[in-house]
Structures are given as structure tokens and as C-alpha cells.
Amino acid sequence: MSITIRQLEALIAVAETHNFTRASEKLRIAQPMVSSLIRDLETELGFRLFDRTTRRVELTEAAAEFLLDAQRLTNDLHGAVHRARDVGARRRGHISVGAPPLLAAALLPQVISAFAQSSPGVAVTLVDRSVSVIYDLLSEGEINLAVGTFRGNEDGIARIPLISYLFALLCRSDHALAANMRPRWNDLAGLPLIALRRGNGIREQVERGYAAAGLDAEPAFELDQLTTIVSMVEAGFGITVLPLYALTVLPKQSLVARPLIDPPVMREIDVAHRNDRSLSPAATDFVRLLKLGATQLQSQTERLLEIEKYRSSNG
């Protein structure tokens, strides 16, 4: 036989009330059950727990010290259950989310803000690194969720689709291609390209778009920071190609974005997690808000495109 939490609760109730009947009322069980729990506990411990008189029930000297341990154990267990229920109800906890910098800036602040409203007791850590670093952190269990464009063959990774975006030409509003609302990839032939360095997921997809049009992506400038790339485009050193959602975080009045077609190169945005780990209630809610936020981001991007079309037609 092993000692149960119910036996400890019976011990504590009888010790506090000095009466088996009142202890049974406190525990909301029948009085014979309380007596049985105490007898079983005495058998397991090997000593008597209570001295009984006609008027009162008192702890034995041997039971007095054990009572302190029983109270500590039950308090610890009840506290653990309470904390677990808080986690289940998203009143406490922590999740960590990774995303590449551009996507993190475009999508995550709004999602984290909405999550803070629905789960105010859950802390969120945001890691904005390259997709390759984010993938490694996810694989090693350092983060709970990763948002980005992932290959379809990553071992041990489950992906949940969020949204798809076309790539777009970003150029000055006085550039020759600015008047073309739907430029093709081969229209970029001979234009100086300002691009992210190799090893970046966006760069890889830009190269695929160039290759699909029979072009070589040989940048005039290769840089690490998108803000520098945009500033170089604004200064007239060339054009760049970015996902359309870049419009929402890199607004420049002197620049325009034009979706590239023929062929349409899509950037698939997923949220990923390790498939050997169940999502916590907080992480599940965060994924729900990511889906909503991705839809809102797409709507925001479409509105910005409509504004650009209006400005161009009334320019």
C-alpha cells in the first residue's frame, strides 16, 4: 500500500477539527470513509495518529511532526495543480517565437499585442534572426514556434500554413518601371539589383525568380540590412525585390512596389513547431492569432497597393 493525498487530507481535516464527523463534512465524504482513510494511513506509517476521547480527538506526539510534512506536501500539490490550471487557462506561462526580421516587423508586433489582451499572464519572447537560425533554434527546442518560409522536407517539423505573398519590384517612383503596375521578371534584365546577401531566404527566392525568367541575379550591391537596401534604392543606385508585405514596414513616399508576374514567385509563410511536442494552450492561441494577423496583414498590403494604383493613375 502507498500513502495517498486523500489520506493526508483526512489527517489534516481531523487534526484541524478534532472530530471525525466535522472532518467528513469538511471533506464532503462519509464519516466511515474518513475513519477508513485514517486506519489505512496508520497501517502504512506503523503508529497511531490520534488519541480519541468521548469529547475530542487529539494528535499523538508521533503524528504531530508528520502533520507538518503532510500539510507541506498537500500545499505543494494544490499549488502545483493551481499553477497548472493557470497554464491551461492561459493565465501564466511563457512562449518563445522566432521569425526573420522583415516578417517579424510586419506581423509579430500586432499579434503579440492581441495575445497580451487574451493571455495577459503569458510572457512572449521574440527572436528575430535568419530563417536558418530560427530553424536550428526550433529543432533544438530553444523556441516554441517559428514563423517563416520553410522547405517541405525538414525532419521533425510540423508546419501550419498562414499566407502566401507575391514578390514585388521596389523602385523609385520616377523609375521607368514604376508606370508598369504588373511588371514581369524579365523586365528586370540589365537593371542594377540591390539584394540581401546569400544565405537569406528572401535572396534564395529572388534568385529563383530571376532564374525562371532566364536571368542571372548578379547584384550590384549585396547588403545585410533591409533598411540599407531601401535607402540605396531611394538614392537611385538600383532596384530591389522583396515580398509584398515589406510595404507595411518599409514605407517610402519616393518608392513604389509592383507585384512581379510571369512567373509568379510566391513566398509561403508558415508557422512551424516540433511535431514531437504538443502545443501548450497558450501556443495554440498564439497560432490562432497568427492566422488572424496574417490575414489582416494581407488586407493591409492590398490597401497599400490600391493606394499606389490610385496615385499612379492620378499622378
N, C-alpha and C positions, 0 to 999 in steps of 0.2 A: 504494500500500500504506500502511497505517497501523499504528502500534505497538499491540500488544495486551497485555493484562495477562499472558497466558501467556508472552509473550516476556520481559517484565520478571521474572516469576517464574523463568524459566530462567536469566536473567542472574544473579539473586541466588543461586540454588542453586549454580551453577557457581563463583561468586565465593566462596561460603562453604565449599564442599567442595574446591575446587581440582582437581576431577576430574569429567569428563563422566559417567562411569558412576555415581559416587556421587550426582551431581545427578539423574540419571534415576531412581535408586532413591528419592531423597527426594521427587521429584515424582510418582512412580509412573507413569512413562511410559517408553517405549522410548528407549534412548540415541540412536539415529539421529534421533528426534524432537527431542531436546534440541539436537543439533547443527544441525538444520534451523532451529529457532527462533532460535538464536544467529546463524546466517548471515543470516536474513531481517532480524533486528534490525540487524546490521552494515550491511546494504544500505540500510536506511531511514535510519540515522544518518550513514553515509558515512565511518565509520572502524572500525578493528579494535578489538574488545573484549578479546580475550585473546591473550597470548603463550603458545604451547604448547611444552613441552619433553617429553622422554621420561618424566620423573618427575612433572611438576607443571604446572598451568595457572594463570597469573597474570594479573591485570587489567593492561591497558595504562594508561599515565598518562592518556590521553584518557578512558578508561572509568571511572576512579576517581571523578571528580566526578559523572558521570551515575549511577553506582551509588547515591549518596546520594539523588538525586532519585527513582530507581526504588524504593528502599526506602520513602521517604516516601509516594509515590503508592500503592504496594501496601498499606502500613499504613493509609492513609486509606480505601482502598476496602474492605479487610477490616473495618475499624472500622465503616464505614457499613453494610455487609451485616450485621454482628453487631447493630448497633442496630436495623436494620430487622427482623431476625428477632425481637428482643426485643419490638418493637411488635406483630408478628404473633402472638407468644405471650403478649401482654398482660403482659410484664414491665416495660415502660416506656411512657410516653406521657402524654397529658392529654386529658380531655374536659370540656366545659362544658355544663351542663344548666340550663334555665330553667323556672320554674313559678310560678304565682300563690301568694301567701303561705300561704293556708289549705291548699291542696293540697300545697305544698312541706312544710309542717309535718306533715301527715298521712301522707304517702307517702315522701318522699325520704330522711329520716334512716335508715330501716330498709334501704332499697335501697342507699344509699351504704355502709352498714356491711357488707352482704352482698358488695358489689362489692369492698370493700377486702380481703375474705378471698380472693376468687377472682382478683383482679388487684392484688396489693399494690404493684406498681411504677407503677401508673397513677394520677395525681392527678386529682381531681374538683373542679371549681368549680361552686358552686350559686348561681344568681341568682334571687332571689325578688322578682319585680316583677309588675305587672299583665299580663294576657294580651296586651293591645295592645303593651306594651313588649317582652314576650317574643317576640311575633311579629316585630316590627321587628328585634330582635337576631338572630333566626334567619335572616330574609331577608337581612340584611347579612353573614351569616357570622360573627357575633361569638360565637355559641354553636352547639354541635353538635346538641343535642336540646332540644325544647320539650315540656313536659307541660301539658296543659290542655284546655279546651273551645274548639275552633276551628270557624269556619264551613267549609262544604264547598267553597267556591269560591276559596280562597287560591291564587294563581298560584305555581307552582314549589315547592309544599309537598306532601310525601308524608306521609300520616297512617296510623298503626298503632293500631287500637282497643285500649284497655286494659280499660275497665269502664264501667258506667252506674250512676248513682245517682238515686234519687228526691230531690226537695226535701222538706224537713221543717219543720214548725212547731216553733219553740223558744219555750217559755213557762215561767213559774214553775209549780212543782208544785201550787200552790194556785189556779191559774187555772181558769176554768170549762171550758176546752177540754182540760185535762190529763187528764180522765177519758175522753176520746174517743180511742181508740187509732188510729183511721183517719179523721181529720177531712178535710173537703173544703175546696177553696179558697174556696168561697163562705161557709164558716163564719168566714172572716176578716173579713167585712164589718163595718165600723164599729169594728174593733179598731185601736188606735194601733200603727202599724208603725214599727219602728226598722230602718233599712236603710242599706246602703252607698250612697255617692254614685253618681250616674250616671257611666258610663264604665267601670264594673266589670262583668265578665262575669256574675257572680252576680246583680247588680242587674238586668241585662237579662233574665235568665231568670225572675227573680221577677216582673218586670212582665208577662212573657208569661203566667205562671200566673194572675196577677190578671185580666189581660185575657180569658183563656179562660173565666174564671168570671163575666165581665161586671162586674168590679170595677175601680176605679181605684186604682192603687198610689200613694197620696199619703202619704208617710211623715210621722210626727210628728217624727222626728229623722232626719237624714242625716249619717252619720259616715264617717270614713276607716278606722278601725281596728276589726277584729272584736272585739278584747278589750274595747273601749269599748262596743260594741253589746251584747255579752253582759252586761257589768256593768250597763248600763241596763235590760236585761230583768230581770236579777236584782233590781234595785232597784224593779221594779214599774212602769216607765214605759211598758210595752207588750210586744209580741211581735216576733219576727223570723223570717225564713225563710232557711234555709241548706241546702246539700247535706247529706245524711245523714252523710257522712264527717266532718263537723265534730264529731260526737260524740266522736271519738277524740282530739281535741286541745283541745276546749273543755269538759271535764267539769265540771259544777257540780251539786252534790248538790241544790241548791234548784230546778234546772231540769229539764225533761223535753223530749224530742224526739218528735214524732209525724209519721210519713210522710204527706204530703198526697196525696190521691187525687181523682179526678173533677174535672178531668182529671189524669192522672199526668204530671208535668213531669220529664223526665229530664235529668240533666247527664251528657253523654257525655265521657268522659275519654280522650284520645288522646295518643300520643307522636308528635311530628312532626319531620321533618328535611327539608332541602332535597333535592329529587329530582334535582338535577344533581350531587350529591356522594354518593359511596359511603360507607357507614358503615364506620368502622375496625373491626377485630376487637374492640377494647375497647368501642366504642359499641354494637356488635351484642350483646355480652354484657350491657351495661348495659340494653338494651331487654328482653332475656330476663328479667333480674332485676326490671325494672319490671312486667312482666306478672305475675310471681310475687308481687311485693309488692302489686300492686293486688288480686289475688285474696285475699291474706291480710288486706288492709285491709277488704275487703267482709265477710269472715268475722268480723273483729273488730267491725265495725259491727253485724252481725246478732246477735252475742252480747250486745252492749250493749243492743240493742232487747229481746232476750229477758229480760234482767235487769230492764229498766224495766217490761215487762209483768208480770213476777213481783211486782215491788214494788207495782205498781198493784193487782193482784188480791189482794195480801195486806196492802194498806195500811190 
